[in-house]
């Protein structure tokens, strides 16, 4: 019913082989780039050998052999931050989790709360307010807003969820018919 000559069959076979070769090469390149991307990030978990004893639950990493960066895993780690210290927060959104580094710009300690303002090299901003029983973290990046509010901070700041207010605007119905406009303008005379 349908016949192909040999040259057309060879051309189709060559194109299929070429397509498979390109697909395999692209797949290997993508896997290598993902591996390199993961190697550039701060690890989320740090293994400690039996010979090492951490000073606290807050691990410290050497960032490019310059400044130490404290990883904030809980509310106690927030209390250990000091002015000009560097720290990192884990943020999570719908697409992926990442680590954002900050430097403490300002600390405001009051009798019933402490507030910390931090900025990153990319001008990301974090405002941390905590008391003995409550932690509030508001983190703004150029691409998203993250927030944590609660009493049991476990090291991850989640993306702010949309409020879904698009359907909350309602047209109002008139409660009564408007009154007839019977306003009469009076001309005022000047008294001399």
C-alpha positions as CSV (number, residue, x, y, z in Angstrom):
1,X,0.0,0.0,0.0
2,X,2.7,2.5,1.0
3,X,6.3,2.1,-0.1
4,X,9.4,4.1,0.7
5,X,12.5,4.1,-1.4
6,X,15.8,3.3,0.3
7,X,17.1,6.9,0.2
8,X,14.1,8.3,2.0
9,X,14.3,5.5,4.6
10,X,18.0,6.3,5.2
11,X,17.3,10.0,5.6
12,X,14.5,9.3,8.2
13,X,16.8,6.9,10.1
14,X,19.7,9.5,10.1
15,X,17.3,12.2,11.4
16,X,16.1,9.9,14.2
17,X,19.7,9.1,15.2
18,X,20.6,12.8,15.1
19,X,17.6,13.7,17.2
20,X,18.5,11.0,19.8
21,X,22.2,12.2,20.0
22,X,21.1,15.8,20.5
23,X,18.6,14.7,23.2
24,X,21.2,12.7,25.1
25,X,23.8,15.5,24.9
26,X,21.3,18.1,26.1
27,X,20.2,15.8,29.0
28,X,23.8,15.4,30.2
29,X,24.5,19.1,30.0
30,X,21.3,19.9,32.0
31,X,22.2,17.3,34.7
32,X,25.8,18.8,35.0
33,X,24.5,22.4,35.2
34,X,22.0,21.3,37.9
35,X,24.8,19.6,39.9
36,X,27.1,22.7,39.6
37,X,24.2,24.9,40.7
38,X,23.6,22.8,43.8
39,X,27.3,22.9,44.6
40,X,27.3,26.7,44.7
41,X,24.6,26.9,47.4
42,X,24.9,26.7,51.1
43,X,24.1,23.2,52.3
44,X,20.8,23.0,54.2
45,X,22.1,20.2,56.5
46,X,25.6,20.0,58.0
47,X,26.9,16.7,59.2
48,X,29.0,16.9,62.4
49,X,31.4,14.0,63.2
50,X,31.5,12.5,66.6
51,X,34.8,14.3,67.4
52,X,33.2,17.7,66.9
53,X,30.8,19.3,69.4
54,X,28.7,22.2,68.2
55,X,28.8,25.3,70.5
56,X,25.0,25.7,69.9
57,X,22.3,24.5,67.6
58,X,23.3,27.3,65.2
59,X,26.0,26.0,62.9
60,X,28.5,28.4,61.5
61,X,29.9,28.2,58.0
62,X,32.9,29.9,56.5
63,X,31.6,31.9,53.5
64,X,34.5,32.2,51.0
65,X,37.0,32.3,53.9
66,X,35.9,35.8,55.0
67,X,33.0,36.2,57.4
68,X,31.2,33.5,59.2
69,X,27.5,33.1,58.4
70,X,25.1,31.8,61.2
71,X,22.3,29.5,59.9
72,X,19.1,30.5,61.8
73,X,17.2,27.3,62.6
74,X,15.1,28.4,65.5
75,X,14.1,31.4,67.7
76,X,17.1,30.9,70.0
77,X,19.4,31.4,67.0
78,X,17.7,34.8,66.4
79,X,18.6,35.9,70.0
80,X,22.3,35.2,69.3
81,X,22.5,37.7,66.4
82,X,24.5,40.8,66.9
83,X,25.0,44.1,65.0
84,X,26.9,43.6,61.7
85,X,26.8,39.8,62.0
86,X,25.9,37.7,59.0
87,X,23.1,35.1,59.0
88,X,21.1,33.0,56.6
89,X,17.4,32.0,56.5
90,X,15.8,29.2,54.6
91,X,12.9,30.3,52.4
92,X,10.4,28.2,50.7
93,X,7.9,28.9,47.9
94,X,5.9,27.0,45.4
95,X,8.9,26.4,43.1
96,X,11.9,25.7,45.3
97,X,13.6,26.2,48.6
98,X,16.7,28.4,48.9
99,X,19.0,30.1,51.4
100,X,19.1,33.9,51.6
101,X,22.1,35.6,53.4
102,X,21.7,38.8,55.4
103,X,23.8,41.2,57.4
104,X,22.3,42.7,60.6
105,X,21.9,46.4,60.0
106,X,20.0,47.4,63.2
107,X,18.9,45.9,66.5
108,X,16.2,47.5,68.6
109,X,15.8,45.9,72.1
110,X,12.9,47.0,74.1
111,X,11.5,45.7,77.4
112,X,8.9,43.4,75.8
113,X,10.3,42.7,72.3
114,X,13.4,42.8,70.1
115,X,13.5,43.9,66.5
116,X,16.2,43.1,63.9
117,X,16.6,44.7,60.5
118,X,18.8,42.8,58.0
119,X,19.8,43.4,54.4
120,X,21.4,41.2,51.7
121,X,23.8,42.0,49.0
122,X,20.9,42.0,46.6
123,X,19.0,44.6,48.7
124,X,16.6,41.9,50.0
125,X,15.2,43.0,53.4
126,X,14.2,41.1,56.5
127,X,12.4,42.5,59.5
128,X,12.4,40.1,62.5
129,X,10.4,40.9,65.6
130,X,10.4,38.4,68.5
131,X,9.3,38.2,72.1
132,X,9.6,35.4,74.7
133,X,6.6,33.6,73.2
134,X,6.2,34.9,69.6
135,X,8.4,35.2,66.5
136,X,7.4,37.4,63.4
137,X,9.7,37.3,60.3
138,X,8.8,39.4,57.2
139,X,11.3,38.9,54.3
140,X,11.0,40.8,51.1
141,X,13.1,39.9,48.0
142,X,13.0,41.3,44.5
143,X,10.8,38.4,43.4
144,X,8.7,37.4,46.4
145,X,7.5,38.1,49.9
146,X,7.9,35.5,52.7
147,X,6.5,35.5,56.3
148,X,6.5,33.5,59.5
149,X,4.3,34.3,62.4
150,X,4.1,31.9,65.4
151,X,5.6,30.6,68.5
152,X,7.6,27.7,67.2
153,X,10.0,28.9,64.5
154,X,11.7,25.9,62.9
155,X,14.1,27.6,60.5
156,X,11.9,28.0,57.3
157,X,10.1,31.1,56.2
158,X,7.2,30.4,53.8
159,X,6.0,32.4,50.8
160,X,3.1,34.7,51.6
161,X,-0.1,33.1,50.2
162,X,-2.3,35.2,48.0
163,X,-5.4,36.5,49.9
164,X,-7.8,36.0,47.0
165,X,-9.4,39.4,47.3
166,X,-10.5,39.7,43.6
167,X,-14.0,38.4,44.4
168,X,-14.4,40.4,47.6
169,X,-15.4,43.7,45.9
170,X,-19.2,43.8,45.7
171,X,-21.3,46.4,43.9
172,X,-23.6,47.9,46.5
173,X,-27.3,48.1,45.9
174,X,-29.2,51.3,46.7
175,X,-31.2,50.9,49.8
176,X,-33.8,53.5,48.8
177,X,-34.7,55.6,45.9
178,X,-32.8,58.9,45.9
179,X,-34.8,61.9,47.0
180,X,-35.9,64.5,44.4
181,X,-33.4,67.2,43.9
182,X,-35.3,70.3,45.3
183,X,-32.3,72.4,46.2
184,X,-32.9,76.0,45.2
185,X,-29.9,78.3,45.0
186,X,-30.3,81.6,46.8
187,X,-28.4,84.6,45.7
188,X,-26.6,86.3,48.5
189,X,-26.5,90.1,48.6
190,X,-23.6,92.0,50.1
191,X,-24.3,94.2,53.0
192,X,-22.6,97.5,52.7
